[in-house]
Amino acid sequence: MANDELADIVDAVIQEMEQINQLRDATLARSRQLIRACAHSIRAMHRHEVDQARSMLADARDAAQAMTAPLADFPELYYTGYTQDALKEVVEAHLLFAFITGEPLPTPTELKVTGATYLKGLSEAATEMRRFALDLMRRDQVDAAEPFLQRMDDIYALLVTVDFPDAVTGGLRRQTDVLRGVLERTRGDLTMAMRQEKMRTALERFEARIQANES
């Protein structure tokens, strides 16, 4: 009798695990779709396609809802790495959009993410701003690139004040260290671009004076 009861208990546990495993597979697939949607929106931002980026962000929010809604009763899946990594991409895309458009910054509550995931997404958004700065430098718009560096610096200054164990922040310290490296490289690139611009301007003025004297 005891063996029959134990077998029933184990069978019930197996059925529950089968349900969780199926949901895990579905969540993995949805997380990949969500990451792709966020990546598409960020690419649109780099192409300066604001309306398209906004539309893609709406698609990303729908995808995030589709991923997280079935997990309400399964915190072991909601808080797993792939789920939170996908939600981090949502934060990155939305914050980046707000930074480049000047629109209000969405809060963790509005994006339906944990505070730790929000901060990691913020760090990645700051890292992504390097690309905007580099694009402007390549187009000789050095002055326009400087605000991106300043924003990156401001974000880094905020993130280094978050001094909690990784178990609380979800590994934020590592991402902040990455941001520091990206920030310093961007600062060096911008400094070099500014020097080159000054040299180019000085050379143009010198050539203009030579031509004026010759005439």
C-alpha positions in Angstrom: 0.0 0.0 0.0 2.8 2.4 0.9 4.6 1.6 -2.3 1.4 2.4 -4.3 1.0 5.7 -2.5 4.6 6.6 -3.2 4.3 5.6 -6.8 1.3 7.9 -7.1 3.3 10.8 -5.6 6.2 10.2 -7.9 3.9 10.1 -10.9 2.3 13.4 -9.9 5.8 15.0 -9.5 6.8 13.6 -13.0 3.7 15.1 -14.5 4.4 18.4 -12.9 8.0 18.3 -14.2 6.8 17.4 -17.7 4.6 20.5 -17.6 7.5 22.7 -16.4 9.8 21.2 -19.0 7.4 22.0 -21.8 6.9 25.5 -20.5 10.7 25.9 -20.3 11.1 24.9 -23.9 8.4 27.4 -24.9 10.0 30.1 -22.8 13.4 29.6 -24.4 11.9 30.0 -27.8 10.0 33.1 -26.8 13.1 34.6 -25.2 14.9 34.2 -28.5 12.1 35.9 -30.3 12.1 38.7 -27.8 15.9 39.2 -28.1 15.5 39.4 -31.9 12.7 42.0 -31.7 14.8 44.2 -29.4 17.8 43.8 -31.7 15.7 44.9 -34.7 14.5 48.0 -32.8 18.1 49.0 -31.9 19.2 48.6 -35.5 16.3 50.9 -36.6 17.5 53.4 -34.0 21.0 53.4 -35.5 19.4 54.0 -38.9 17.6 56.9 -37.4 14.2 55.3 -38.2 12.4 56.5 -35.1 8.9 55.5 -36.1 10.0 52.0 -37.1 12.0 51.6 -33.9 8.9 52.7 -31.9 6.8 50.2 -33.6 9.3 47.4 -33.0 9.5 48.3 -29.3 5.8 47.8 -29.2 6.3 44.4 -30.7 9.0 43.7 -28.1 6.6 44.6 -25.3 4.0 42.2 -26.7 6.7 39.5 -27.0 7.8 40.1 -23.4 4.2 39.8 -22.2 3.8 36.5 -24.2 6.9 35.2 -22.6 6.3 36.2 -19.0 2.5 35.7 -18.6 2.6 31.9 -18.5 5.3 32.1 -15.9 3.2 33.7 -13.2 3.1 30.4 -11.2 6.6 29.3 -12.1 9.1 31.6 -10.5 11.8 29.0 -11.1 11.4 29.8 -14.8 10.8 33.5 -14.6 13.9 34.2 -12.6 16.2 31.9 -14.7 19.0 33.4 -16.7 17.5 33.2 -20.2 14.3 34.9 -19.1 16.0 37.7 -17.3 18.5 38.1 -20.1 15.7 38.6 -22.6 14.0 41.1 -20.3 17.3 42.9 -20.0 17.3 43.4 -23.7 13.9 45.0 -23.4 15.2 47.5 -20.9 18.2 48.3 -23.1 16.1 48.9 -26.2 13.6 51.1 -24.4 16.2 53.2 -22.5 18.3 53.7 -25.6 15.2 54.9 -27.4 14.5 57.3 -24.6 18.0 58.6 -24.6 18.2 59.3 -28.3 14.7 60.8 -28.6 14.6 62.7 -25.4 11.3 61.0 -24.4 10.7 60.1 -20.7 12.6 57.2 -19.3 10.5 54.1 -18.6 10.6 52.8 -15.0 11.2 49.2 -14.0 7.5 49.0 -13.1 6.4 50.2 -16.5 8.7 47.7 -18.2 7.6 45.0 -15.7 11.1 43.9 -14.8 13.1 43.6 -11.6 15.3 46.4 -10.4 18.4 44.2 -11.0 17.4 43.5 -14.6 16.6 47.2 -15.1 20.1 48.2 -14.0 21.8 45.7 -16.2 19.8 46.9 -19.1 20.8 50.4 -18.3 24.4 49.4 -18.4 24.0 47.8 -21.8 22.2 50.8 -23.1 25.1 53.0 -22.1 27.5 50.6 -23.7 25.5 50.7 -26.9 25.7 54.5 -27.0 29.3 54.1 -28.0 28.1 53.1 -31.5 26.2 56.3 -31.8 29.2 58.3 -30.8 31.5 56.5 -33.2 29.0 57.0 -36.1 29.0 60.8 -35.4 32.8 60.9 -35.2 33.1 59.2 -38.5 30.8 61.9 -40.0 33.1 64.6 -38.5 30.3 65.6 -36.1 32.5 65.5 -33.0 30.5 68.1 -31.0 27.4 66.0 -31.5 29.2 62.9 -30.2 30.3 64.5 -26.9 26.8 64.3 -25.2 26.7 60.6 -25.8 30.0 60.2 -23.9 28.7 62.5 -21.1 25.6 60.3 -20.8 27.7 57.2 -20.6 29.8 58.8 -18.0 26.8 59.8 -15.9 25.3 56.3 -16.1 28.6 54.7 -15.0 28.8 57.1 -12.1 25.4 56.0 -11.0 26.0 52.3 -11.4 29.2 52.2 -9.4 27.2 53.3 -6.4 25.2 50.1 -6.5 27.3 48.1 -4.0 25.5 44.8 -3.3 26.5 41.1 -3.8 26.0 39.5 -7.2 23.2 37.4 -5.7 21.2 40.7 -5.3 22.2 42.5 -8.5 22.4 39.5 -10.8 26.0 40.2 -11.8 25.7 44.0 -12.3 29.3 44.5 -11.2 30.7 42.6 -14.2 28.6 44.6 -16.6 29.6 47.9 -14.9 33.3 46.9 -15.4 32.6 46.3 -19.1 30.9 49.7 -19.3 34.0 51.3 -17.7 36.2 49.8 -20.4 33.9 51.0 -23.2 33.6 54.4 -21.6 37.4 54.8 -21.5 37.8 53.7 -25.1 35.1 56.1 -26.3 36.7 58.9 -24.3 40.0 58.2 -26.0 38.4 58.0 -29.5 36.6 61.3 -28.9 39.8 63.0 -27.6 41.6 61.9 -30.7 38.8 63.0 -33.0 38.8 66.4 -31.3 42.5 66.8 -31.8 42.3 65.8 -35.4 39.5 68.3 -36.0 41.5 71.1 -34.4 44.5 70.2 -36.6 42.4 70.0 -39.7 40.8 73.4 -38.9 44.3 74.9 -38.3 45.6 73.5 -41.5 42.7 74.9 -43.5 43.3 78.3 -42.0 47.0 78.1 -42.8 46.3 77.1 -46.3 43.8 79.9 -46.7 46.4 82.4 -45.5 48.9 81.1 -48.0 46.5 81.3 -50.8 45.6 84.8 -49.8 49.2 85.9 -49.7 49.9 84.3 -53.1 47.0 86.2 -54.7 
